Amino acid sequence: ESMGADLSHSTWSARLLRDDPNLIKEAHSAYFQAGAQVAITASYQTSVPSLVDKLGISEEAAEDLIVLSAQLGADARDDSGKSSLDCLVAGSCGPYGACCGDGSEYVFFLQSAFQHSIFTSVVFFPLPL
């Protein structure tokens, strides 16, 4: 928001993946320049069904935006002169249960993540309830 983005849409920053991806990359770059070691993707409020519904795009376009969210972080890291050993890109998985609720959202995430080379490793850190 401090960079001029309107985040009042129901998909929050995910809408910027479609409308202004360079702004997301600039934000990641600013954090890396300030010393951050992890970029969190602008995918918190995303899932294929929610992007199709809220942005009116195809399933393929929605999948591409989710992959783009990680690519922007990786590009910003690389442009800052950092390596993947120095800085990470963490995929942000928001409240998928609010989208599907039957567990299918997790199956899609895992399938799509491993189909794209940008996701070289996926690590889950479950929290105790």
N, C-alpha and C positions, 0 to 999 in steps of 0.2 A: 504494500500500500504506500509505503514511503517513496517508492519509485514511480508512483502515479497510476498503479494498477487498481482497478475496481474489483474488489473481491467479494462483492455482495451477491454474486450469482450462487446458486445452490451447489455448483461444483467447485467453488472457491478458486484456488489458483489453477486447477485443472483446465478451466476454460482458456487460460492463457496459453496452454500448450497448442491450442488451435489458433488463437487470435494474435498472440504476441510471444512466440517462443524465445525470441532474442532477449526479451525482458527477463525471462526466467534464467537464461544463461548469464546475463549480466549480474543478476542477484547471486548466483552461485560463484561467479568470478570474484565479486566483492568479498564474499565470505572467505574464499580461499586466499585472497590477497591479505585479508585481515588475520590469517593464521588458522582458519578452520581446517580440520583434518577429515571432516565428513560432510558431504552434501546430501541433503534429504530431498528426494525427488518431489516434484509438484504433482503428486499422484494420490494424495491423501483421500480425496473425495471422488476417486475414480473406480470404475469397473466398466466392463463392456456394456452391460445393460444400462447403467446410469448415464454413460456418455451418449449412447444411442438415444435414450429417452430425453435427456436434458439438453443435448446439443444438436439433436436431429441429424446425426451422422450414421454412416453404415457401421456394421460390426468390424469390418476390416479397418476402417478409418479409426475407430475407437482403439483397436489393438495397436495400431501404429502410433497413436498418441501416448499410450502407456509406455511403449518402447522408447519413444522420443523423450519421455520424462527422464529416463535413465541416461540416454545419450547426451542430453544437454548438460547434465552434471559431469559426465565423463569428459565431454569436450571442454567445459570450463576448467576442470582439473588439469587436463593436458595442456591447455593454452596458458595456464598459470605456471607451467614448468614443473609441476608436481607429477609424481608417478603413482601408479595404482598401489605401490608399496607404501607410499607416504600418505596418500589420501584416498578415502573410500567414497563410493556413491551408495547411499542406502535407499532402497526402495521403500516408499511410504505406503503402507497398506491400511487404509482407513476402515471404517465400520462396514465391511462388506455384508455382514449379517443384516444390516438395515436394507440392503439392496435385494438379496435373494432369500436369505434366511433358511435355506435348506442344505447348505454346505456346498452347493455347486460352484459358488464363487471361488472357493479355495482350489477346487479342481481346475478351473480355468486359469487361475493365477499360475499354478505350478506348470500346467501344460504350456502356456504361452511364454513363461519365463525361460523354460529350457529350450524353446524353439528359436530363440533369438540370441545371437552371439554376444550382445551387449550384457546379458546376464550370465557372466562367467561363473558365478557361484551365488547360490541363494542360501542364506543362513537364517534360521528362525531362532529367536530367543524367547521361548514361552515364559511367561511370568506365572508364578504360583498364584492360585486364586485365594 
